[in-house]
Amino acid sequence: MSATGDMKLVWSPAALGADVAVELNDLVSEDGLQTAVALSLFTDRRAEDGDVLPDDQVDRRGWWADELADVPGDRIGSRLWLLGRMKDQPDVLSRAEQYAGEALRWMVDDHVADRVEVLASVPSPGVLGLTVDVFKPAQKEPTRFRFAGAWRAEES
């Protein structure tokens, strides 16, 4: 594994989770961008007080260490989990874009990216798709990630 990169996390649709990437019995490294996007989107952010929880849940989820953040109100993850039982409606796509943008906003705040654009779609019935374009400083073309189906990431 390269000493200059981070371990690459790969989203596994079958496991509904992420695992480190291994090739030729060695850990795969990357610049951290794909891993940062995946963790930002698929770690459950705590629901806001006004959010309606799915299926009459009472657990607002979230990460306990958000309470210890250096920046007050700084939270890890996204609220995409709130959409898990929603129907394919235009307002759901708008909320998915809002929640994903909220989860990735730290990239701009921390100067990892000049901007991040998110587009939500329904690539097939019952499937929420996300296209995330990360515009890194001094980079003309964005790095694009696509998530769909069982939340499988594809970099293009």
C-alpha positions, 0 to 999 in steps of 0.5 A, spaced: 500 500 500 502 506 498 504 511 504 501 517 501 494 514 500 488 512 504 485 505 505 480 505 499 473 503 502 468 500 497 461 499 498 458 492 498 451 492 495 450 485 498 453 486 505 449 493 505 456 496 508 463 498 506 469 494 506 477 495 505 479 494 498 484 488 497 488 487 490 493 481 490 493 480 497 495 488 499 490 494 501 488 498 495 490 506 497 486 512 494 487 519 495 481 518 499 475 522 495 471 516 494 472 513 501 470 520 504 464 521 499 461 514 501 462 515 508 459 522 508 453 519 504 452 512 508 453 514 515 447 516 518 446 523 521 442 524 526 435 526 524 433 533 526 427 535 531 422 536 525 424 530 521 419 524 520 422 518 522 420 512 518 416 506 520 414 510 527 422 509 529 424 513 535 431 512 534 434 519 531 440 515 529 447 519 529 454 519 531 455 520 539 462 524 537 458 529 534 457 532 541 464 533 541 465 536 534 470 542 534 465 546 530 459 547 534 453 543 530 458 539 525 455 533 524 458 526 520 453 523 515 447 524 511 439 523 513 438 519 506 436 514 511 430 517 512 428 516 505 429 509 505 421 507 505 419 513 501 415 512 494 418 515 488 416 522 488 419 529 485 419 531 492 423 525 495 428 526 489 429 534 492 430 531 499 435 526 497 439 532 493 438 536 499 440 531 504 446 529 500 449 536 499 448 537 506 452 531 507 458 533 502 458 540 504 464 539 509 468 538 502 467 545 500 468 548 507 474 544 508 477 546 501 477 539 499 473 541 493 471 548 490 464 545 489 460 539 489 453 538 485 448 532 487 443 530 482 438 525 484 434 520 479 430 514 479 434 509 474 429 504 475 422 503 479 424 503 486 431 505 486 434 512 488 440 514 484 445 519 486 450 522 481 455 526 485 460 531 482 466 533 486 470 539 483 477 539 486 481 545 486 485 546 480 481 541 476 477 542 470 473 536 470 469 533 476 470 527 479 464 523 478 461 518 483 454 514 481 450 510 487 444 506 485 441 500 486 443 497 493 448 503 493 454 501 489 459 506 487 462 507 480 467 512 479 467 515 472 
